[in-house]
Amino acid sequence: MLYLGMYAVKNEKLALIYGLSAVLLWSTVATAFKITLDYFSPLQMLTFASMVSVIALLGLAAVQKKLPQLWPTFRRKPGYYALLGLINPFVYYLVLFEAYALLPASQAQPINYSWAITLALMAALFLGQSIRKQDWIACVLGYIGVVVIATRGDLLAMQFDSPLGVGLALLSTLLWALYWILNTKNDADPVIGVLLSFLLSLPLALLTCFYFEGMPTVPWQGWAAVSYVGLFEMGITFVLWINALKLTNNTARISNLIFISPFISLLLLATIIGEEIHSSTLLGLVMIITGLVIQQLKGNTAAAA
């Protein structure tokens, strides 16, 4: 990132590069999840991906000379950061990986993508924010889209391939939304805040993993896959995205890049691991994305007013 004194210099070209890089990397994680789950259980996957993320974030914080902020930041709010770490990564990713283990990734990924709609409802509940007409429209579209995906278009029968998997995928949206609501009170540097969450959750993940499942014996391909998840779902990509938002004067344009991700993800799932992409999945995803776009337009209108 470019700096002038203490302030980031706006650089739209670099912001676009960072933003596109983050979106393209996020587009690969559903495929990476399914590949990694061939070698690890969800709990093992969480544990070792978290380890990789901690190492990567420690290295990044060291390069940026932010490590001295770590202890003072934690000391100000130890219980708060412990709670954040419990929610994300520990419970959130354990629930998400379990959902991916039970469902085709082409179902789990679009359902999880509805978290932004969940966030609007939870923000009204916990932060006292108003729910406007646009939010209700987005909510209805989004959750009808979820049902279309989960039932493969057979809404009347309401039969799910894995009711538990669908329930866990929806629960992951609640956990992720809750994490971001709690983050509204987080005044720490983004890298330090995420690093603290992972550092505090890692001992719990290690103890739980080794007590219940022990050390897995997997080939190098499994370790490569779990390292990829740790780097590009949990670690580096978040920093790329934050830098993109800091470097741009047009936050909405950068934020809209995220709508590309689920469609690229479905393409990768079909070509790399051979998942069948049902027409109902595409229809449901379009409904979810339409709901998200309606929310985004509402936000742009409010900002312009």
C-alpha positions in Angstrom: 0.0 0.0 0.0 1.2 3.5 -0.7 1.4 6.0 2.2 1.8 9.7 2.5 2.6 10.5 6.1 -0.1 8.6 8.1 -2.7 8.5 5.4 -3.2 6.0 2.6 -2.7 7.5 -0.9 -5.7 6.7 -3.1 -4.8 4.5 -6.1 -7.8 3.3 -8.0 -5.8 1.0 -10.3 -4.0 -0.7 -7.4 -7.3 -0.9 -5.5 -8.9 -2.7 -8.4 -6.0 -5.2 -8.6 -6.2 -5.9 -4.9 -10.0 -6.2 -5.1 -10.0 -8.5 -8.1 -7.2 -10.6 -6.6 -9.3 -11.1 -3.4 -12.4 -12.0 -5.4 -10.6 -14.5 -7.6 -9.0 -16.2 -4.6 -12.4 -16.4 -2.7 -13.8 -17.9 -5.8 -11.5 -20.9 -5.4 -12.2 -21.7 -1.8 -15.4 -23.8 -2.3 -13.4 -26.1 -4.5 -10.5 -26.1 -2.1 -12.9 -27.0 0.8 -14.2 -30.1 -1.0 -10.7 -31.2 -2.0 -9.4 -30.7 1.6 -12.3 -32.6 3.1 -11.1 -35.7 1.1 -8.1 -35.7 3.5 -9.3 -34.1 6.7 -12.4 -34.1 9.0 -14.0 -30.7 9.4 -12.4 -30.3 12.9 -8.9 -31.3 11.6 -9.4 -29.0 8.6 -10.3 -26.1 10.9 -7.3 -26.8 13.2 -4.6 -27.0 10.6 -5.9 -24.2 8.4 -6.1 -22.0 11.4 -2.4 -22.8 12.1 -1.4 -21.8 8.6 -3.4 -18.6 9.0 -1.7 -17.7 12.3 1.7 -18.1 10.7 0.8 -16.0 7.7 -0.8 -13.3 9.7 2.1 -13.2 12.2 4.5 -12.8 9.2 2.3 -10.1 7.7 2.1 -8.2 11.0 5.9 -8.5 11.4 6.6 -7.1 7.9 4.2 -4.2 8.6 5.8 -3.7 12.1 2.5 -4.1 13.8 3.5 -6.9 16.3 4.0 -4.4 19.1 0.3 -3.6 19.0 -0.7 -7.2 19.7 -0.4 -7.3 23.5 -1.7 -3.8 24.3 -4.7 -4.4 22.0 -5.5 -7.7 23.7 -5.0 -6.3 27.2 -7.6 -3.6 26.6 -10.4 -6.1 25.8 -9.3 -9.7 26.6 -12.8 -11.1 27.0 -14.0 -9.4 23.8 -11.2 -10.8 21.7 -11.7 -14.3 23.2 -15.4 -14.1 22.2 -14.5 -13.1 18.7 -12.0 -15.9 18.4 -14.6 -18.4 19.7 -17.1 -17.3 17.1 -14.6 -16.9 14.3 -12.7 -18.9 13.4 -13.6 -21.8 15.8 -17.4 -22.2 15.7 -18.0 -20.5 12.4 -15.6 -22.5 10.3 -16.3 -25.8 12.1 -20.0 -25.3 11.2 -19.2 -24.2 7.7 -16.9 -27.1 7.0 -19.4 -29.6 8.4 -22.0 -28.1 6.0 -19.6 -28.6 3.1 -19.0 -32.2 4.2 -22.7 -32.9 4.1 -23.7 -30.9 1.0 -22.4 -30.5 -2.6 -20.3 -27.3 -2.6 -22.6 -25.9 -5.3 -25.4 -25.9 -2.7 -23.4 -24.9 0.4 -21.6 -22.0 -1.1 -24.6 -20.1 -2.4 -26.5 -20.6 0.9 -23.6 -19.3 2.9 -23.5 -16.3 0.5 -26.8 -15.1 2.0 -25.0 -14.0 5.2 -25.3 -10.3 4.1 -29.1 -10.6 4.1 -28.9 -12.2 7.6 -26.7 -9.4 8.7 -29.3 -6.7 7.9 -31.9 -8.6 10.0 -29.5 -9.1 12.9 -28.3 -5.5 12.8 -31.9 -4.4 13.3 -32.3 -6.8 16.2 -29.0 -6.1 18.0 -28.0 -2.6 16.8 -31.4 -1.0 16.6 -31.0 -0.3 12.9 -34.2 0.1 10.9 -35.3 -2.5 8.3 -36.5 -0.7 5.2 -38.7 -2.0 2.4 -35.6 -2.8 0.3 -34.3 -5.0 3.1 -37.5 -7.0 3.3 -37.5 -7.5 -0.5 -33.9 -8.7 -0.3 -34.7 -11.0 2.5 -37.6 -12.6 0.7 -35.7 -13.0 -2.5 -32.6 -14.3 -0.7 -34.3 -17.0 1.4 -36.6 -18.1 -1.5 -33.3 -18.5 -3.4 -31.9 -20.6 -0.5 -35.0 -22.9 -0.6 -34.8 -23.2 -4.4 -31.1 -24.3 -4.1 -31.7 -26.7 -1.1 -34.7 -28.4 -2.7 -33.2 -28.4 -6.3 -36.2 -26.4 -7.5 -38.9 -28.7 -6.0 -40.4 -26.2 -3.6 -43.7 -28.0 -3.1 -42.1 -31.3 -2.0 -39.7 -29.4 0.3 -37.3 -32.4 0.4 -33.7 -31.7 1.1 -30.7 -33.8 0.3 -29.3 -33.1 3.8 -31.5 -31.1 6.1 -28.7 -31.0 8.6 -26.3 -29.7 6.0 -28.7 -27.0 4.9 -29.3 -26.1 8.6 -25.6 -25.8 9.2 -25.1 -23.7 6.1 -27.8 -21.3 7.3 -26.3 -21.3 10.9 -23.0 -20.3 9.4 -24.7 -17.1 8.0 -25.9 -16.3 11.5 -22.5 -16.8 13.0 -20.7 -14.7 10.4 -23.3 -11.9 10.7 -22.9 -12.0 14.5 -19.1 -11.8 14.2 -19.4 -8.6 12.0 -21.9 -7.1 14.4 -19.5 -7.6 17.3 -16.7 -6.1 15.1 -18.6 -2.8 15.0 -17.0 -2.2 18.4 -13.5 -3.3 17.3 -11.2 -0.3 17.0 -8.0 -2.3 16.4 -6.0 -2.5 13.3 -7.7 -5.1 11.0 -4.6 -7.3 10.7 -4.1 -7.3 14.5 -7.8 -7.9 15.2 -8.0 -10.9 12.9 -4.6 -12.2 14.2 -5.9 -12.0 17.8 -9.0 -14.0 16.9 -7.0 -16.8 15.4 -4.3 -16.8 18.1 -6.9 -17.1 20.8 -9.0 -19.8 19.1 -6.0 -22.0 18.0 -5.3 -23.6 21.4 -9.0 -24.6 21.7 -9.0 -26.0 18.2 -5.8 -28.0 18.9 -7.0 -29.4 22.2 -10.4 -30.3 20.8 -8.9 -31.9 17.6 -6.2 -34.0 19.4 -8.6 -35.1 22.2 -11.4 -36.3 19.8 -9.6 -37.2 16.6 -5.8 -37.2 17.0 -3.1 -36.3 14.5 -4.2 -37.2 10.9 -2.0 -39.2 8.6 -2.4 -37.6 5.1 -0.2 -37.3 2.0 1.4 -34.1 1.0 -1.5 -33.2 -1.3 -3.8 -32.9 1.8 -1.3 -30.6 3.6 -1.1 -28.5 0.5 -4.9 -28.3 0.3 -5.3 -27.3 3.9 -2.5 -24.7 3.6 -4.3 -23.2 0.7 -7.5 -22.9 2.7 -5.6 -21.3 5.6 -3.9 -18.8 3.4 -6.6 -17.8 0.9 -9.9 -18.3 2.8 -8.8 -17.3 6.3 -5.7 -15.2 6.0 -4.1 -13.2 3.1 -7.2 -12.6 1.1 -8.8 -10.6 3.9 -5.9 -8.2 3.9 -6.0 -7.8 0.1 -9.7 -6.8 0.4 -9.1 -4.4 3.3 -6.3 -2.7 1.3 -8.5 -2.4 -1.8 -11.2 -0.6 0.3 -8.6 1.7 1.8 -7.0 2.6 -1.5 -10.3 3.5 -3.4 -12.5 6.6 -3.4 -15.3 4.4 -4.8 -16.1 1.8 -2.2 -19.3 0.7 -3.9 -17.4 -0.2 -7.2 -14.9 -2.3 -5.3 -17.6 -3.9 -3.1 -19.6 -4.9 -6.2 -16.7 -7.1 -7.4 -17.8 -9.6 -4.8 -20.9 -10.5 -6.9 -18.6 -12.1 -9.5 -17.3 -14.7 -7.0 -20.1 -17.2 -6.6 -20.5 -17.6 -10.4 -16.7 -18.2 -10.9 -16.9 -20.6 -7.9 -19.6 -22.7 -9.6 -17.6 -22.8 -12.8 -14.6 -24.1 -10.9 -16.6 -26.7 -9.0 -17.9 -28.0 -12.3 -14.6 -28.1 -14.2 -12.2 -29.1 -11.4 -14.1 -31.6 -9.2 -16.9 -32.4 -11.6 -19.9 -31.3 -9.5 -23.1 -31.2 -11.4 -24.5 -27.6 -11.4 -28.3 -27.8 -11.4 -30.4 -25.1 -13.1 -32.1 -24.6 -9.8 -28.8 -23.7 -8.2 -28.2 -21.0 -10.8 -31.8 -19.7 -10.3 -31.5 -19.6 -6.6 -28.1 -17.9 -6.7 -29.4 -15.3 -9.1 -32.2 -14.6 -6.6 -29.7 -14.3 -3.7 -27.5 -12.0 -5.7 -30.5 -9.9 -6.8 -31.4 -9.5 -3.1 -27.8 -8.4 -2.3 -27.8 -5.9 -5.2 -31.0 -4.4 -3.9 -29.4 -4.0 -0.5 -26.3 -2.4 -2.1 -28.4 0.0 -4.2 -30.2 1.0 -1.0 -26.9 1.7 0.7 -25.7 3.8 -2.3 -28.9 5.8 -2.3 -28.6 6.5 1.4 -25.0 7.5 1.0 -25.8 10.0 -1.7 -28.7 11.6 0.1 
